[in-house]
Amino acid sequence: MFNTLFITGTDTGAGKTIVTSSLVAYWQKYHSNRTLGLMKPIQSGVGDCEWYQKLFNLQQTVEETTPQYFQAPLAPPIAAARENREVDLGVVWQSLNRMRSHSDFTLVEALGGLGSPITNEFTVADIAGEWKLPTVLVVPVKLGSISHAVANVALAKQTKINLLGIILNSIQPDGESGIADFTPIELVQKFTNVPVLGHIPYLENLEDVEKLAQVASNLDLEVLLPKNF
């Protein structure tokens, strides 16, 4: 059994925040008696931390949600250098362990794609692999996404990530036709050898928490959530 899920994507804008938000909404609706931890370990510029604080009633501080925050919307090592700081992965690791120790389940949203730099030495993939975080890869439904998925999965295997599966995310209102045209499930699974665990449809109102919980129920939650829930 695991009690942490690391949500990464093929790149910035793949839909990590939407997938994470849907899982938070689902958990708070159907497992409200269980504690949920939510973390964006490193953030550069205004973004996900503020979004989560606005959308959900989280029983945690901003610092617990995002232990490393930098002002400039750039890659963390570059944003940190602008402030004469360094990314401190020790702080992130300690914060994550504290959160996991008092949460029944912890969702961790990565930044960028698996190849995105976190420090001058480590990528997102390095951290997911070294910290042994069960991981799901978000792939946007658009032209070119299959090749990006293949590349990210190859990196995941290289860094020995426990990759549970892929979630497709529609970034345009083209529905099933978009999947058929750009990311056919059988083709994605064939070239990555990784199961597709579901699809998040295009959502016009991302602040509709009920709708977020509903679309999460279409995912393979038996794989994504702890087995005893």
Order of alpha helices (4+ residues) and beta strands (2+ residues): beta-alpha-beta-beta-alpha-alpha-beta-alpha-alpha-beta-alpha-beta-alpha-beta-alpha-alpha-beta-alpha-alpha
